[in-house]
Amino acid sequence: MPITSKYTNKKVEQIIEDMFDVLEKHDASAELALMIVGNIATNIINADVPASQRKAIADKFAHALQSSIKDD
């Protein structure tokens, strides 16, 4: 069964495009971009997720990331 998001694809794609534009504007390497994205994820989890749920959310996030990586 597919996962249904409460956010539209258009909204998600626009935010992703905006973030890519900022990284490109600053000529961020892949390493720097990943460091920034990781720091953003950490800050969001620490600021917006109750302490009792942070590890579980981080684990789910890491699993989702690993599942989305291509094995070319």
C-alpha positions in Angstrom: 0.0 0.0 0.0 1.5 3.3 -1.0 2.3 5.9 1.6 0.0 9.0 1.3 1.5 12.4 2.3 -0.5 15.3 3.6 1.8 17.6 1.6 1.4 18.0 -2.2 4.2 16.9 -4.5 4.3 20.5 -5.9 5.0 22.0 -2.4 7.7 19.4 -1.6 9.3 19.8 -5.0 9.3 23.6 -4.7 11.0 23.5 -1.3 13.6 21.0 -2.6 14.3 23.3 -5.6 14.7 26.3 -3.3 17.1 24.4 -1.1 19.1 23.3 -4.1 19.2 26.9 -5.3 20.7 28.0 -2.0 23.3 25.3 -2.0 24.2 26.1 -5.6 24.4 29.8 -4.8 27.0 29.0 -2.2 28.8 26.6 -4.5 28.4 23.9 -1.8 30.2 20.6 -2.5 28.3 17.3 -2.0 30.1 16.9 1.3 29.2 20.3 2.6 25.6 20.0 1.3 25.2 16.7 3.2 26.7 18.2 6.3 24.2 21.1 6.1 21.2 18.8 5.5 22.3 16.6 8.4 22.6 19.6 10.7 19.2 20.8 9.7 17.7 17.4 10.3 19.3 17.3 13.8 18.2 20.8 14.7 14.6 20.0 13.6 14.5 16.8 15.6 16.0 18.4 18.7 13.8 21.5 18.5 10.4 20.0 17.4 10.3 16.4 18.5 9.7 15.4 22.1 12.8 14.0 23.8 11.1 10.7 24.3 10.6 10.3 20.5 13.8 11.7 19.1 15.8 8.4 18.8 12.8 6.6 17.1 12.4 9.5 14.7 16.1 9.6 13.9 16.1 5.9 13.4 13.1 6.1 11.0 14.8 9.0 9.2 18.0 7.0 8.8 16.2 4.0 7.6 14.2 6.0 5.0 17.4 7.6 3.8 19.1 4.2 3.4 16.1 2.8 1.6 16.1 5.6 -0.9 19.7 5.3 -1.9 20.3 3.9 -5.4 22.7 0.9 -5.9 23.7 1.9 -9.4 
